[in-house]
């Protein structure tokens, strides 16, 4: 048994750990996806801007050189390095550190660039061109340790050409370093998101672990009074409070069932003992006088009826505790009329119904009819004279009800049964609705002491209260109140 309990506890913790792992991985995955997307878009935009800007600058330098050679008859000497006054060469180098190399008419290098630029067949052709401003452009030329863009522009009339070059490998190195840093940043963000997700998941699931532990303790021990840890106001806290309330309701229901069984067992002993005694007398029934035989049979019939009534009321009481009859809008005046008709037929007594105000409530018709029938039967049992009718008074919400006890008339409908019996002693008014309680002067009468307790259960289930008072002129007034509801709620 202990190993099984440990296994179940381990499985529950493993599931919660799996939930914690899932939450952590999900949090890290979302953070990684967002970071990768932002990093990629940022890097792509930055690389695009840098490359476009560099290309634009180089194209501007080439265009300036083209314009200059087309409008001025320049020679290789004009681009000489030794030009102290500043010349076309300086104009080319200044904007972006462009490498300049000058070629003579035979494509020989007149002024070598730093680093030296390669001279190909196209470059030699351009150097011998008769037209100034002819252009040949090379991309991705390997010069020394770097990659360059190279453009060769003819000076015209076979005077030679000027080569200009721009290194872009250093820019690519810079972008590559930016890419590496972006990857490292993404990795750091993912790790940080994973750690934060683990901390957050642990913070959230720790309360679930405690709640699961409480549920396991209830399942293992069967004790419903275990303290449920509740903290905070989020969904987990609401779950904990709901679980705590559920355990409270279950504990109360278990206590009610235990009390019902104990009280029922106590009350069943008396009729069962009497039945067993009378049944044992049946073995000698032939020896008994006829009068004693008749009395014995009458006692058996009476005791069996009382036992039947007791069992039926126990069933009714248990059904009232777990009633699943759906709520609906009903008029208590109609229920009172139905109960009066059944009581007249069953008892032969005069039963009147008086109604005032709106008696519509949200309730369970079967339970309300059972409670009202118990009140009428109780009145008929104690008012054995039958000189005056039994009155059922139904007072709608908002109607004046005098100074009698009960709920607020403005919020409830009041049902009251009046009789002219011996009445209820003052010391018994607070106890008549207890289970199996019977006043001393009523113990000789048939009954189980459960009828009025059923009334209390029904009233409580409908948001009301039972009440009992002595009636002026003799007799009793016993009834209950029912919350009006709101056209669909209540009960």
Protein Blocks (a to p, Z undefined) as FASTA:
>chain_A
ZZmmmmmmmmmmmmmmmmmmmmmmmmmmmmmmmmmmmmmmmmmmmmmmmmmmmmmmmmmm
mmmmmmmmmmpccdfklmpfklmnopaklmmmmmnopacddddfkopafbdcdddddddf
klmmmmmpmbghiacddehiaehjbccddddddebjhiaccdddddfklmmmmmmmmmmm
mmmmmmmmmmmmmmmmmmmmmmmmmmmmmmmmmmmmmmmnopakbccddedjbfklmmmm
mmmmmmmmmmmmmmmmmmmmmmmmmmmmmmmmmmmmmmmmmmmmmmpcfklmmmmmmmmm
mmmmmmmmmmmmmmmmmmmmmccbdcddddfklmmmmmmmmmmmmnopacddddedjfbd
cddfklmmmmmmmmmmmmmmmmmnomaccddddddehiaebjaecddfklcccdddddfb
ebjafklmmmmmpghiacfklmmpgcehlmmmmmmmmmmmnopacdddddehiaaddddd
ddebjoiggZZ
